[in-house]
């Protein structure tokens, strides 16, 4: 029983590891950016909260618009 990997398995393993390190680096970069710009994060949270409050107010009379406001709120931090 051999424990060595064939070349394609090694390439796949390396690619997965490289992808994991890239994801980790991207997350660390986003964290540093957030820590250096706290006012931007606070503004985004306030904007999301206001959209959710507006959605809650109109939920009974206009559920489609309330859903659209919630969807908009979910995308605030992704810009």
mmCIF file of the N, C-alpha and C atoms, coordinates in Angstrom:
data_MODEL
# 
_entry.id   MODEL 
# 
loop_
_atom_site.group_PDB 
_atom_site.id 
_atom_site.type_symbol 
_atom_site.label_atom_id 
_atom_site.label_alt_id 
_atom_site.label_comp_id 
_atom_site.label_asym_id 
_atom_site.label_entity_id 
_atom_site.label_seq_id 
_atom_site.pdbx_PDB_ins_code 
_atom_site.Cartn_x 
_atom_site.Cartn_y 
_atom_site.Cartn_z 
_atom_site.occupancy 
_atom_site.B_iso_or_equiv 
_atom_site.pdbx_formal_charge 
_atom_site.auth_seq_id 
_atom_site.auth_comp_id 
_atom_site.auth_asym_id 
_atom_site.auth_atom_id 
_atom_site.pdbx_PDB_model_num 
ATOM 1   N N  . UNK A 1 1  ? 0.854   -1.174 0.000   1.00 0.00 ? 1  UNK A N  1 
ATOM 2   C CA . UNK A 1 1  ? 0.000   0.000  0.000   1.00 0.00 ? 1  UNK A CA 1 
ATOM 3   C C  . UNK A 1 1  ? 0.899   1.237  0.000   1.00 0.00 ? 1  UNK A C  1 
ATOM 4   N N  . UNK A 1 2  ? 0.725   2.051  -1.006  1.00 0.00 ? 2  UNK A N  1 
ATOM 5   C CA . UNK A 1 2  ? 1.557   3.244  -1.143  1.00 0.00 ? 2  UNK A CA 1 
ATOM 6   C C  . UNK A 1 2  ? 0.816   4.467  -0.610  1.00 0.00 ? 2  UNK A C  1 
ATOM 7   N N  . UNK A 1 3  ? 1.534   5.339  0.076   1.00 0.00 ? 3  UNK A N  1 
ATOM 8   C CA . UNK A 1 3  ? 0.919   6.555  0.614   1.00 0.00 ? 3  UNK A CA 1 
ATOM 9   C C  . UNK A 1 3  ? 1.275   7.777  -0.223  1.00 0.00 ? 3  UNK A C  1 
ATOM 10  N N  . UNK A 1 4  ? 1.989   7.581  -1.314  1.00 0.00 ? 4  UNK A N  1 
ATOM 11  C CA . UNK A 1 4  ? 2.338   8.721  -2.160  1.00 0.00 ? 4  UNK A CA 1 
ATOM 12  C C  . UNK A 1 4  ? 1.150   9.099  -3.018  1.00 0.00 ? 4  UNK A C  1 
ATOM 13  N N  . UNK A 1 5  ? 1.117   10.365 -3.348  1.00 0.00 ? 5  UNK A N  1 
ATOM 14  C CA . UNK A 1 5  ? 0.036   10.876 -4.188  1.00 0.00 ? 5  UNK A CA 1 
ATOM 15  C C  . UNK A 1 5  ? 0.522   10.994 -5.613  1.00 0.00 ? 5  UNK A C  1 
ATOM 16  N N  . UNK A 1 6  ? -0.374  10.753 -6.557  1.00 0.00 ? 6  UNK A N  1 
ATOM 17  C CA . UNK A 1 6  ? 0.020   10.960 -7.949  1.00 0.00 ? 6  UNK A CA 1 
ATOM 18  C C  . UNK A 1 6  ? 0.087   12.474 -8.209  1.00 0.00 ? 6  UNK A C  1 
ATOM 19  N N  . UNK A 1 7  ? 0.715   12.879 -9.289  1.00 0.00 ? 7  UNK A N  1 
ATOM 20  C CA . UNK A 1 7  ? 0.917   14.315 -9.546  1.00 0.00 ? 7  UNK A CA 1 
ATOM 21  C C  . UNK A 1 7  ? -0.389  15.126 -9.562  1.00 0.00 ? 7  UNK A C  1 
ATOM 22  N N  . UNK A 1 8  ? -1.449  14.572 -10.132 1.00 0.00 ? 8  UNK A N  1 
ATOM 23  C CA . UNK A 1 8  ? -2.691  15.347 -10.194 1.00 0.00 ? 8  UNK A CA 1 
ATOM 24  C C  . UNK A 1 8  ? -3.296  15.524 -8.798  1.00 0.00 ? 8  UNK A C  1 
ATOM 25  N N  . UNK A 1 9  ? -3.146  14.537 -7.935  1.00 0.00 ? 9  UNK A N  1 
ATOM 26  C CA . UNK A 1 9  ? -3.648  14.665 -6.565  1.00 0.00 ? 9  UNK A CA 1 
ATOM 27  C C  . UNK A 1 9  ? -2.859  15.712 -5.800  1.00 0.00 ? 9  UNK A C  1 
ATOM 28  N N  . UNK A 1 10 ? -1.547  15.732 -5.999  1.00 0.00 ? 10 UNK A N  1 
ATOM 29  C CA . UNK A 1 10 ? -0.720  16.739 -5.344  1.00 0.00 ? 10 UNK A CA 1 
ATOM 30  C C  . UNK A 1 10 ? -1.083  18.136 -5.839  1.00 0.00 ? 10 UNK A C  1 
ATOM 31  N N  . UNK A 1 11 ? -1.314  18.276 -7.132  1.00 0.00 ? 11 UNK A N  1 
ATOM 32  C CA . UNK A 1 11 ? -1.686  19.575 -7.693  1.00 0.00 ? 11 UNK A CA 1 
ATOM 33  C C  . UNK A 1 11 ? -3.024  20.038 -7.121  1.00 0.00 ? 11 UNK A C  1 
ATOM 34  N N  . UNK A 1 12 ? -3.976  19.114 -7.007  1.00 0.00 ? 12 UNK A N  1 
ATOM 35  C CA . UNK A 1 12 ? -5.280  19.473 -6.448  1.00 0.00 ? 12 UNK A CA 1 
ATOM 36  C C  . UNK A 1 12 ? -5.152  19.874 -4.976  1.00 0.00 ? 12 UNK A C  1 
ATOM 37  N N  . UNK A 1 13 ? -4.332  19.140 -4.241  1.00 0.00 ? 13 UNK A N  1 
ATOM 38  C CA . UNK A 1 13 ? -4.143  19.452 -2.826  1.00 0.00 ? 13 UNK A CA 1 
ATOM 39  C C  . UNK A 1 13 ? -3.477  20.817 -2.679  1.00 0.00 ? 13 UNK A C  1 
ATOM 40  N N  . UNK A 1 14 ? -2.474  21.081 -3.500  1.00 0.00 ? 14 UNK A N  1 
ATOM 41  C CA . UNK A 1 14 ? -1.791  22.372 -3.444  1.00 0.00 ? 14 UNK A CA 1 
ATOM 42  C C  . UNK A 1 14 ? -2.737  23.499 -3.838  1.00 0.00 ? 14 UNK A C  1 
ATOM 43  N N  . UNK A 1 15 ? -3.540  23.287 -4.861  1.00 0.00 ? 15 UNK A N  1 
ATOM 44  C CA . UNK A 1 15 ? -4.506  24.297 -5.294  1.00 0.00 ? 15 UNK A CA 1 
ATOM 45  C C  . UNK A 1 15 ? -5.506  24.608 -4.198  1.00 0.00 ? 15 UNK A C  1 
ATOM 46  N N  . UNK A 1 16 ? -5.960  23.582 -3.505  1.00 0.00 ? 16 UNK A N  1 
ATOM 47  C CA . UNK A 1 16 ? -6.898  23.791 -2.407  1.00 0.00 ? 16 UNK A CA 1 
ATOM 48  C C  . UNK A 1 16 ? -6.256  24.547 -1.265  1.00 0.00 ? 16 UNK A C  1 
ATOM 49  N N  . UNK A 1 17 ? -5.018  24.219 -0.957  1.00 0.00 ? 17 UNK A N  1 
ATOM 50  C CA . UNK A 1 17 ? -4.288  24.905 0.107   1.00 0.00 ? 17 UNK A CA 1 
ATOM 51  C C  . UNK A 1 17 ? -4.030  26.355 -0.278  1.00 0.00 ? 17 UNK A C  1 
ATOM 52  N N  . UNK A 1 18 ? -3.642  26.586 -1.511  1.00 0.00 ? 18 UNK A N  1 
ATOM 53  C CA . UNK A 1 18 ? -3.408  27.949 -1.972  1.00 0.00 ? 18 UNK A CA 1 
ATOM 54  C C  . UNK A 1 18 ? -4.700  28.766 -1.919  1.00 0.00 ? 18 UNK A C  1 
ATOM 55  N N  . UNK A 1 19 ? -5.798  28.146 -2.298  1.00 0.00 ? 19 UNK A N  1 
ATOM 56  C CA . UNK A 1 19 ? -7.091  28.823 -2.238  1.00 0.00 ? 19 UNK A CA 1 
ATOM 57  C C  . UNK A 1 19 ? -7.482  29.170 -0.812  1.00 0.00 ? 19 UNK A C  1 
ATOM 58  N N  . UNK A 1 20 ? -7.192  28.273 0.109   1.00 0.00 ? 20 UNK A N  1 
ATOM 59  C CA . UNK A 1 20 ? -7.510  28.518 1.521   1.00 0.00 ? 20 UNK A CA 1 
ATOM 60  C C  . UNK A 1 20 ? -6.665  29.672 2.060   1.00 0.00 ? 20 UNK A C  1 
ATOM 61  N N  . UNK A 1 21 ? -5.393  29.710 1.702   1.00 0.00 ? 21 UNK A N  1 
ATOM 62  C CA . UNK A 1 21 ? -4.533  30.814 2.156   1.00 0.00 ? 21 UNK A CA 1 
ATOM 63  C C  . UNK A 1 21 ? -4.968  32.140 1.543   1.00 0.00 ? 21 UNK A C  1 
ATOM 64  N N  . UNK A 1 22 ? -5.400  32.119 0.282   1.00 0.00 ? 22 UNK A N  1 
ATOM 65  C CA . UNK A 1 22 ? -5.879  33.350 -0.352  1.00 0.00 ? 22 UNK A CA 1 
ATOM 66  C C  . UNK A 1 22 ? -7.138  33.840 0.357   1.00 0.00 ? 22 UNK A C  1 
ATOM 67  N N  . UNK A 1 23 ? -8.053  32.924 0.670   1.00 0.00 ? 23 UNK A N  1 
ATOM 68  C CA . UNK A 1 23 ? -9.275  33.316 1.380   1.00 0.00 ? 23 UNK A CA 1 
ATOM 69  C C  . UNK A 1 23 ? -8.940  33.904 2.746   1.00 0.00 ? 23 UNK A C  1 
ATOM 70  N N  . UNK A 1 24 ? -7.987  33.289 3.435   1.00 0.00 ? 24 UNK A N  1 
ATOM 71  C CA . UNK A 1 24 ? -7.567  33.795 4.738   1.00 0.00 ? 24 UNK A CA 1 
ATOM 72  C C  . UNK A 1 24 ? -6.953  35.193 4.608   1.00 0.00 ? 24 UNK A C  1 
ATOM 73  N N  . UNK A 1 25 ? -6.125  35.391 3.606   1.00 0.00 ? 25 UNK A N  1 
ATOM 74  C CA . UNK A 1 25 ? -5.508  36.703 3.382   1.00 0.00 ? 25 UNK A CA 1 
ATOM 75  C C  . UNK A 1 25 ? -6.567  37.747 3.038   1.00 0.00 ? 25 UNK A C  1 
ATOM 76  N N  . UNK A 1 26 ? -7.554  37.372 2.229   1.00 0.00 ? 26 UNK A N  1 
ATOM 77  C CA . UNK A 1 26 ? -8.630  38.306 1.878   1.00 0.00 ? 26 UNK A CA 1 
ATOM 78  C C  . UNK A 1 26 ? -9.426  38.703 3.114   1.00 0.00 ? 26 UNK A C  1 
ATOM 79  N N  . UNK A 1 27 ? -9.745  37.735 3.965   1.00 0.00 ? 27 UNK A N  1 
ATOM 80  C CA . UNK A 1 27 ? -10.492 38.024 5.192   1.00 0.00 ? 27 UNK A CA 1 
ATOM 81  C C  . UNK A 1 27 ? -9.681  38.928 6.127   1.00 0.00 ? 27 UNK A C  1 
ATOM 82  N N  . UNK A 1 28 ? -8.382  38.653 6.238   1.00 0.00 ? 28 UNK A N  1 
ATOM 83  C CA . UNK A 1 28 ? -7.524  39.488 7.091   1.00 0.00 ? 28 UNK A CA 1 
ATOM 84  C C  . UNK A 1 28 ? -7.464  40.911 6.552   1.00 0.00 ? 28 UNK A C  1 
ATOM 85  N N  . UNK A 1 29 ? -7.391  41.057 5.251   1.00 0.00 ? 29 UNK A N  1 
ATOM 86  C CA . UNK A 1 29 ? -7.366  42.378 4.628   1.00 0.00 ? 29 UNK A CA 1 
ATOM 87  C C  . UNK A 1 29 ? -8.663  43.136 4.907   1.00 0.00 ? 29 UNK A C  1 
ATOM 88  N N  . UNK A 1 30 ? -9.798  42.457 4.805   1.00 0.00 ? 30 UNK A N  1 
ATOM 89  C CA . UNK A 1 30 ? -11.090 43.095 5.085   1.00 0.00 ? 30 UNK A CA 1 
ATOM 90  C C  . UNK A 1 30 ? -11.177 43.505 6.553   1.00 0.00 ? 30 UNK A C  1 
ATOM 91  N N  . UNK A 1 31 ? -10.657 42.686 7.451   1.00 0.00 ? 31 UNK A N  1 
ATOM 92  C CA . UNK A 1 31 ? -10.670 43.014 8.873   1.00 0.00 ? 31 UNK A CA 1 
ATOM 93  C C  . UNK A 1 31 ? -9.831  44.258 9.149   1.00 0.00 ? 31 UNK A C  1 
ATOM 94  N N  . UNK A 1 32 ? -8.642  44.313 8.585   1.00 0.00 ? 32 UNK A N  1 
ATOM 95  C CA . UNK A 1 32 ? -7.776  45.476 8.774   1.00 0.00 ? 32 UNK A CA 1 
ATOM 96  C C  . UNK A 1 32 ? -8.456  46.725 8.223   1.00 0.00 ? 32 UNK A C  1 
ATOM 97  N N  . UNK A 1 33 ? -9.058  46.606 7.048   1.00 0.00 ? 33 UNK A N  1 
ATOM 98  C CA . UNK A 1 33 ? -9.771  47.740 6.457   1.00 0.00 ? 33 UNK A CA 1 
ATOM 99  C C  . UNK A 1 33 ? -10.898 48.219 7.377   1.00 0.00 ? 33 UNK A C  1 
ATOM 100 N N  . UNK A 1 34 ? -11.652 47.291 7.943   1.00 0.00 ? 34 UNK A N  1 
ATOM 101 C CA . UNK A 1 34 ? -12.751 47.647 8.849   1.00 0.00 ? 34 UNK A CA 1 
ATOM 102 C C  . UNK A 1 34 ? -12.225 48.307 10.116  1.00 0.00 ? 34 UNK A C  1 
ATOM 103 N N  . UNK A 1 35 ? -11.127 47.797 10.635  1.00 0.00 ? 35 UNK A N  1 
ATOM 104 C CA . UNK A 1 35 ? -10.564 48.378 11.857  1.00 0.00 ? 35 UNK A CA 1 
ATOM 105 C C  . UNK A 1 35 ? -10.004 49.773 11.626  1.00 0.00 ? 35 UNK A C  1 
ATOM 106 N N  . UNK A 1 36 ? -9.516  50.027 10.430  1.00 0.00 ? 36 UNK A N  1 
ATOM 107 C CA . UNK A 1 36 ? -8.965  51.341 10.113  1.00 0.00 ? 36 UNK A CA 1 
ATOM 108 C C  . UNK A 1 36 ? -10.041 52.353 9.697   1.00 0.00 ? 36 UNK A C  1 
ATOM 109 N N  . UNK A 1 37 ? -11.251 51.858 9.401   1.00 0.00 ? 37 UNK A N  1 
ATOM 110 C CA . UNK A 1 37 ? -12.353 52.725 8.960   1.00 0.00 ? 37 UNK A CA 1 
ATOM 111 C C  . UNK A 1 37 ? -13.630 52.430 9.739   1.00 0.00 ? 37 UNK A C  1 
ATOM 112 N N  . UNK A 1 38 ? -13.620 52.602 11.054  1.00 0.00 ? 38 UNK A N  1 
ATOM 113 C CA . UNK A 1 38 ? -14.804 52.222 11.845  1.00 0.00 ? 38 UNK A CA 1 
ATOM 114 C C  . UNK A 1 38 ? -16.043 53.059 11.521  1.00 0.00 ? 38 UNK A C  1 
ATOM 115 N N  . UNK A 1 39 ? -15.866 54.313 11.128  1.00 0.00 ? 39 UNK A N  1 
ATOM 116 C CA . UNK A 1 39 ? -17.028 55.150 10.822  1.00 0.00 ? 39 UNK A CA 1 
ATOM 117 C C  . UNK A 1 39 ? -17.813 54.620 9.632   1.00 0.00 ? 39 UNK A C  1 
ATOM 118 N N  . UNK A 1 40 ? -17.116 54.052 8.658   1.00 0.00 ? 40 UNK A N  1 
ATOM 119 C CA . UNK A 1 40 ? -17.787 53.478 7.490   1.00 0.00 ? 40 UNK A CA 1 
ATOM 120 C C  . UNK A 1 40 ? -18.652 52.294 7.918   1.00 0.00 ? 40 UNK A C  1 
ATOM 121 N N  . UNK A 1 41 ? -18.132 51.458 8.784   1.00 0.00 ? 41 UNK A N  1 
ATOM 122 C CA . UNK A 1 41 ? -18.878 50.298 9.270   1.00 0.00 ? 41 UNK A CA 1 
ATOM 123 C C  . UNK A 1 41 ? -20.107 50.764 10.049  1.00 0.00 ? 41 UNK A C  1 
ATOM 124 N N  . UNK A 1 42 ? -19.934 51.759 10.887  1.00 0.00 ? 42 UNK A N  1 
ATOM 125 C CA . UNK A 1 42 ? -21.056 52.282 11.677  1.00 0.00 ? 42 UNK A CA 1 
ATOM 126 C C  . UNK A 1 42 ? -22.132 52.843 10.756  1.00 0.00 ? 42 UNK A C  1 
ATOM 127 N N  . UNK A 1 43 ? -21.740 53.590 9.729   1.00 0.00 ? 43 UNK A N  1 
ATOM 128 C CA . UNK A 1 43 ? -22.704 54.144 8.770   1.00 0.00 ? 43 UNK A CA 1 
ATOM 129 C C  . UNK A 1 43 ? -23.464 53.039 8.049   1.00 0.00 ? 43 UNK A C  1 
ATOM 130 N N  . UNK A 1 44 ? -22.758 51.981 7.658   1.00 0.00 ? 44 UNK A N  1 
ATOM 131 C CA . UNK A 1 44 ? -23.410 50.878 6.966   1.00 0.00 ? 44 UNK A CA 1 
ATOM 132 C C  . UNK A 1 44 ? -24.417 50.170 7.872   1.00 0.00 ? 44 UNK A C  1 
ATOM 133 N N  . UNK A 1 45 ? -24.049 49.967 9.119   1.00 0.00 ? 45 UNK A N  1 
ATOM 134 C CA . UNK A 1 45 ? -24.951 49.316 10.063  1.00 0.00 ? 45 UNK A CA 1 
ATOM 135 C C  . UNK A 1 45 ? -26.186 50.188 10.296  1.00 0.00 ? 45 UNK A C  1 
ATOM 136 N N  . UNK A 1 46 ? -25.983 51.490 10.439  1.00 0.00 ? 46 UNK A N  1 
ATOM 137 C CA . UNK A 1 46 ? -27.113 52.392 10.623  1.00 0.00 ? 46 UNK A CA 1 
ATOM 138 C C  . UNK A 1 46 ? -28.031 52.392 9.410   1.00 0.00 ? 46 UNK A C  1 
ATOM 139 N N  . UNK A 1 47 ? -27.448 52.357 8.222   1.00 0.00 ? 47 UNK A N  1 
ATOM 140 C CA . UNK A 1 47 ? -28.246 52.316 6.997   1.00 0.00 ? 47 UNK A CA 1 
ATOM 141 C C  . UNK A 1 47 ? -29.041 51.008 6.924   1.00 0.00 ? 47 UNK A C  1 
ATOM 142 N N  . UNK A 1 48 ? -28.402 49.890 7.244   1.00 0.00 ? 48 UNK A N  1 
ATOM 143 C CA . UNK A 1 48 ? -29.106 48.600 7.228   1.00 0.00 ? 48 UNK A CA 1 
ATOM 144 C C  . UNK A 1 48 ? -30.240 48.583 8.245   1.00 0.00 ? 48 UNK A C  1 
ATOM 145 N N  . UNK A 1 49 ? -29.982 49.125 9.417   1.00 0.00 ? 49 UNK A N  1 
ATOM 146 C CA . UNK A 1 49 ? -31.002 49.173 10.465  1.00 0.00 ? 49 UNK A CA 1 
ATOM 147 C C  . UNK A 1 49 ? -32.195 50.003 10.024  1.00 0.00 ? 49 UNK A C  1 
ATOM 148 N N  . UNK A 1 50 ? -31.935 51.172 9.409   1.00 0.00 ? 50 UNK A N  1 
ATOM 149 C CA . UNK A 1 50 ? -33.020 52.031 8.939   1.00 0.00 ? 50 UNK A CA 1 
ATOM 150 C C  . UNK A 1 50 ? -33.856 51.325 7.870   1.00 0.00 ? 50 UNK A C  1 
ATOM 151 N N  . UNK A 1 51 ? -33.206 50.623 6.961   1.00 0.00 ? 51 UNK A N  1 
ATOM 152 C CA . UNK A 1 51 ? -33.939 49.882 5.935   1.00 0.00 ? 51 UNK A CA 1 
ATOM 153 C C  . UNK A 1 51 ? -34.808 48.790 6.561   1.00 0.00 ? 51 UNK A C  1 
ATOM 154 N N  . UNK A 1 52 ? -34.270 48.081 7.545   1.00 0.00 ? 52 UNK A N  1 
ATOM 155 C CA . UNK A 1 52 ? -35.053 47.034 8.219   1.00 0.00 ? 52 UNK A CA 1 
ATOM 156 C C  . UNK A 1 52 ? -36.231 47.640 8.980   1.00 0.00 ? 52 UNK A C  1 
ATOM 157 N N  . UNK A 1 53 ? -36.014 48.777 9.617   1.00 0.00 ? 53 UNK A N  1 
ATOM 158 C CA . UNK A 1 53 ? -37.117 49.426 10.334  1.00 0.00 ? 53 UNK A CA 1 
ATOM 159 C C  . UNK A 1 53 ? -38.211 49.853 9.365   1.00 0.00 ? 53 UNK A C  1 
ATOM 160 N N  . UNK A 1 54 ? -37.832 50.416 8.232   1.00 0.00 ? 54 UNK A N  1 
ATOM 161 C CA . UNK A 1 54 ? -38.817 50.804 7.221   1.00 0.00 ? 54 UNK A CA 1 
ATOM 162 C C  . UNK A 1 54 ? -39.575 49.572 6.715   1.00 0.00 ? 54 UNK A C  1 
ATOM 163 N N  . UNK A 1 55 ? -38.849 48.477 6.516   1.00 0.00 ? 55 UNK A N  1 
ATOM 164 C CA . UNK A 1 55 ? -39.491 47.242 6.057   1.00 0.00 ? 55 UNK A CA 1 
ATOM 165 C C  . UNK A 1 55 ? -40.495 46.736 7.094   1.00 0.00 ? 55 UNK A C  1 
ATOM 166 N N  . UNK A 1 56 ? -40.124 46.796 8.357   1.00 0.00 ? 56 UNK A N  1 
ATOM 167 C CA . UNK A 1 56 ? -41.036 46.346 9.414   1.00 0.00 ? 56 UNK A CA 1 
ATOM 168 C C  . UNK A 1 56 ? -42.305 47.192 9.461   1.00 0.00 ? 56 UNK A C  1 
ATOM 169 N N  . UNK A 1 57 ? -42.175 48.486 9.208   1.00 0.00 ? 57 UNK A N  1 
ATOM 170 C CA . UNK A 1 57 ? -43.328 49.392 9.260   1.00 0.00 ? 57 UNK A CA 1 
ATOM 171 C C  . UNK A 1 57 ? -44.345 49.100 8.159   1.00 0.00 ? 57 UNK A C  1 
ATOM 172 N N  . UNK A 1 58 ? -43.859 48.703 6.977   1.00 0.00 ? 58 UNK A N  1 
ATOM 173 C CA . UNK A 1 58 ? -44.768 48.510 5.846   1.00 0.00 ? 58 UNK A CA 1 
ATOM 174 C C  . UNK A 1 58 ? -45.071 47.047 5.545   1.00 0.00 ? 58 UNK A C  1 
ATOM 175 N N  . UNK A 1 59 ? -44.569 46.150 6.360   1.00 0.00 ? 59 UNK A N  1 
ATOM 176 C CA . UNK A 1 59 ? -44.728 44.710 6.104   1.00 0.00 ? 59 UNK A CA 1 
ATOM 177 C C  . UNK A 1 59 ? -46.194 44.322 5.861   1.00 0.00 ? 59 UNK A C  1 
ATOM 178 N N  . UNK A 1 60 ? -47.099 44.793 6.710   1.00 0.00 ? 60 UNK A N  1 
ATOM 179 C CA . UNK A 1 60 ? -48.501 44.387 6.601   1.00 0.00 ? 60 UNK A CA 1 
ATOM 180 C C  . UNK A 1 60 ? -49.174 44.957 5.355   1.00 0.00 ? 60 UNK A C  1 
ATOM 181 N N  . UNK A 1 61 ? -48.844 46.192 5.001   1.00 0.00 ? 61 UNK A N  1 
ATOM 182 C CA . UNK A 1 61 ? -49.518 46.831 3.874   1.00 0.00 ? 61 UNK A CA 1 
ATOM 183 C C  . UNK A 1 61 ? -48.845 46.576 2.527   1.00 0.00 ? 61 UNK A C  1 
ATOM 184 N N  . UNK A 1 62 ? -47.546 46.324 2.536   1.00 0.00 ? 62 UNK A N  1 
ATOM 185 C CA . UNK A 1 62 ? -46.825 46.152 1.273   1.00 0.00 ? 62 UNK A CA 1 
ATOM 186 C C  . UNK A 1 62 ? -45.673 45.163 1.453   1.00 0.00 ? 62 UNK A C  1 
ATOM 187 N N  . UNK A 1 63 ? -45.996 43.863 1.533   1.00 0.00 ? 63 UNK A N  1 
ATOM 188 C CA . UNK A 1 63 ? -44.944 42.868 1.786   1.00 0.00 ? 63 UNK A CA 1 
ATOM 189 C C  . UNK A 1 63 ? -43.874 42.796 0.696   1.00 0.00 ? 63 UNK A C  1 
ATOM 190 N N  . UNK A 1 64 ? -44.247 43.068 -0.542  1.00 0.00 ? 64 UNK A N  1 
ATOM 191 C CA . UNK A 1 64 ? -43.252 43.017 -1.622  1.00 0.00 ? 64 UNK A CA 1 
ATOM 192 C C  . UNK A 1 64 ? -42.222 44.132 -1.455  1.00 0.00 ? 64 UNK A C  1 
ATOM 193 N N  . UNK A 1 65 ? -42.673 45.310 -1.117  1.00 0.00 ? 65 UNK A N  1 
ATOM 194 C CA . UNK A 1 65 ? -41.748 46.425 -0.904  1.00 0.00 ? 65 UNK A CA 1 
ATOM 195 C C  . UNK A 1 65 ? -40.875 46.173 0.332   1.00 0.00 ? 65 UNK A C  1 
ATOM 196 N N  . UNK A 1 66 ? -41.475 45.586 1.379   1.00 0.00 ? 66 UNK A N  1 
ATOM 197 C CA . UNK A 1 66 ? -40.711 45.262 2.587   1.00 0.00 ? 66 UNK A CA 1 
ATOM 198 C C  . UNK A 1 66 ? -39.596 44.263 2.252   1.00 0.00 ? 66 UNK A C  1 
ATOM 199 N N  . UNK A 1 67 ? -39.909 43.282 1.425   1.00 0.00 ? 67 UNK A N  1 
ATOM 200 C CA . UNK A 1 67 ? -38.890 42.296 1.019   1.00 0.00 ? 67 UNK A CA 1 
ATOM 201 C C  . UNK A 1 67 ? -37.791 42.969 0.217   1.00 0.00 ? 67 UNK A C  1 
ATOM 202 N N  . UNK A 1 68 ? -38.176 43.925 -0.642  1.00 0.00 ? 68 UNK A N  1 
ATOM 203 C CA . UNK A 1 68 ? -37.174 44.638 -1.440  1.00 0.00 ? 68 UNK A CA 1 
ATOM 204 C C  . UNK A 1 68 ? -36.255 45.470 -0.540  1.00 0.00 ? 68 UNK A C  1 
ATOM 205 N N  . UNK A 1 69 ? -36.831 46.094 0.477   1.00 0.00 ? 69 UNK A N  1 
ATOM 206 C CA . UNK A 1 69 ? -36.001 46.876 1.414   1.00 0.00 ? 69 UNK A CA 1 
ATOM 207 C C  . UNK A 1 69 ? -35.039 45.976 2.178   1.00 0.00 ? 69 UNK A C  1 
ATOM 208 N N  . UNK A 1 70 ? -35.514 44.812 2.597   1.00 0.00 ? 70 UNK A N  1 
ATOM 209 C CA . UNK A 1 70 ? -34.623 43.874 3.302   1.00 0.00 ? 70 UNK A CA 1 
ATOM 210 C C  . UNK A 1 70 ? -33.519 43.373 2.387   1.00 0.00 ? 70 UNK A C  1 
ATOM 211 N N  . UNK A 1 71 ? -33.865 43.133 1.144   1.00 0.00 ? 71 UNK A N  1 
ATOM 212 C CA . UNK A 1 71 ? -32.851 42.694 0.187   1.00 0.00 ? 71 UNK A CA 1 
ATOM 213 C C  . UNK A 1 71 ? -31.805 43.785 -0.024  1.00 0.00 ? 71 UNK A C  1 
ATOM 214 N N  . UNK A 1 72 ? -32.265 45.019 -0.115  1.00 0.00 ? 72 UNK A N  1 
ATOM 215 C CA . UNK A 1 72 ? -31.346 46.151 -0.254  1.00 0.00 ? 72 UNK A CA 1 
ATOM 216 C C  . UNK A 1 72 ? -30.446 46.250 0.976   1.00 0.00 ? 72 UNK A C  1 
ATOM 217 N N  . UNK A 1 73 ? -31.019 46.063 2.157   1.00 0.00 ? 73 UNK A N  1 
ATOM 218 C CA . UNK A 1 73 ? -30.226 46.122 3.389   1.00 0.00 ? 73 UNK A CA 1 
ATOM 219 C C  . UNK A 1 73 ? -29.161 45.033 3.422   1.00 0.00 ? 73 UNK A C  1 
ATOM 220 N N  . UNK A 1 74 ? -29.476 43.871 2.870   1.00 0.00 ? 74 UNK A N  1 
ATOM 221 C CA . UNK A 1 74 ? -28.514 42.765 2.909   1.00 0.00 ? 74 UNK A CA 1 
ATOM 222 C C  . UNK A 1 74 ? -27.306 43.012 2.014   1.00 0.00 ? 74 UNK A C  1 
ATOM 223 N N  . UNK A 1 75 ? -27.436 43.952 1.082   1.00 0.00 ? 75 UNK A N  1 
ATOM 224 C CA . UNK A 1 75 ? -26.334 44.233 0.163   1.00 0.00 ? 75 UNK A CA 1 
ATOM 225 C C  . UNK A 1 75 ? -25.541 45.487 0.520   1.00 0.00 ? 75 UNK A C  1 
ATOM 226 N N  . UNK A 1 76 ? -25.901 46.181 1.590   1.00 0.00 ? 76 UNK A N  1 
ATOM 227 C CA . UNK A 1 76 ? -25.249 47.452 1.928   1.00 0.00 ? 76 UNK A CA 1 
ATOM 228 C C  . UNK A 1 76 ? -23.735 47.270 2.102   1.00 0.00 ? 76 UNK A C  1 
ATOM 229 N N  . UNK A 1 77 ? -23.291 46.319 2.865   1.00 0.00 ? 77 UNK A N  1 
ATOM 230 C CA . UNK A 1 77 ? -21.872 46.145 3.130   1.00 0.00 ? 77 UNK A CA 1 
ATOM 231 C C  . UNK A 1 77 ? -21.089 45.520 1.995   1.00 0.00 ? 77 UNK A C  1 
ATOM 232 N N  . UNK A 1 78 ? -21.763 45.102 0.943   1.00 0.00 ? 78 UNK A N  1 
ATOM 233 C CA . UNK A 1 78 ? -21.076 44.419 -0.157  1.00 0.00 ? 78 UNK A CA 1 
ATOM 234 C C  . UNK A 1 78 ? -20.585 45.370 -1.237  1.00 0.00 ? 78 UNK A C  1 
ATOM 235 N N  . UNK A 1 79 ? -20.929 46.632 -1.113  1.00 0.00 ? 79 UNK A N  1 
ATOM 236 C CA . UNK A 1 79 ? -20.512 47.603 -2.140  1.00 0.00 ? 79 UNK A CA 1 
ATOM 237 C C  . UNK A 1 79 ? -19.074 47.985 -1.976  1.00 0.00 ? 79 UNK A C  1 
# 
